[in-house]
Amino acid sequence: MDDRRALGDATIYVTRREREVLIELCRPALADAPFAEPASTRQIAAALVVSDAAVKQHLLHLYDKFAIDGELVVQVE
C-alpha cells in the first residue's frame, strides 16, 4: 500500500516501508533533543529488522522521489 503525499504540484507515492524508514530516520528529532542527529542506517535497520543495505536502498528511493541531490546527503553510519 502506498501513502500519497502532495509536494508542490506533484504527488509523491511512498511505500509503507519507505514511510517506516522516514519515521525511524526522524525519531531522534521527535524526542525533543535540542541538537538531535537523525538515526543512522544501522539504527534504522535494527528498529525495522532489516539489513543496512535494505535501508540504504529505501533511502536512495526516497532521495530520488523527493528530488534530493545525493551529493548533499551526508551518510551517517
N, C-alpha and C positions, 0 to 999 in steps of 0.2 A: 504494500500500500504506500502511495506517495503522499507526502504533505505538500500542499501547494501554497506558495507564498509569493506575493507580488513584490517585485523590486523595480521601482520606476514603472515603465510601461511593459516590462516583461514579467512573465510568470515563471518562477523557478520551481522545478519539481525536485523535491528532496526525498530520498528513500527513508524508510523507517530507520535503517542502520546509520545513514548519514546524519539523521536528526539526533540519534543517540550519541554519536561521536561528537557532534556540536555541543550537546548538553554536557558531556563529560569534559570537553575542552574548556568550557566556560565555568564549570562547577567551582573552581577556586575563587573566581571573581564574585560568585554568588554568596560566598562565605563572609562577605563584608570586610575582608582584609584590605588595609589601605593600599598596598602595593602588590596585589596578588598576581602571580605569573600564571599563565594558562597551564593546564595539565600537560604533562609530557606524553609522548607517544606511548611510552611504556606504561604510564599510569592509566591512560585511556584503555589500552589493551587489557590490562589486568581487570579493570572495572567491568569491561564488556565480555571478558573471557574469550578474546580473540588474539591473533598474533599481532606483533608490531607491524609486520608487513601489511596486514589487512587494514589496520588503522591508517597507515601511510597512504594506501590506495584510496580509501574513503576520503581522506583529506585532499588528495590530488583532484578527485572528482569534484569536491566542494569548491576548491580554488578555481577550477575551470567553470563551474556553474555560476559562481559569483564574480567571475572575471577578475580574480586576484592574481597579480603577477607573481609567479613563483620566485623571482629574484628578490622580491620584497619580503618574503616569508622567511623568518628565522626558525630553523628547526630546533626544537627543544628535545633533547634525548634523555 
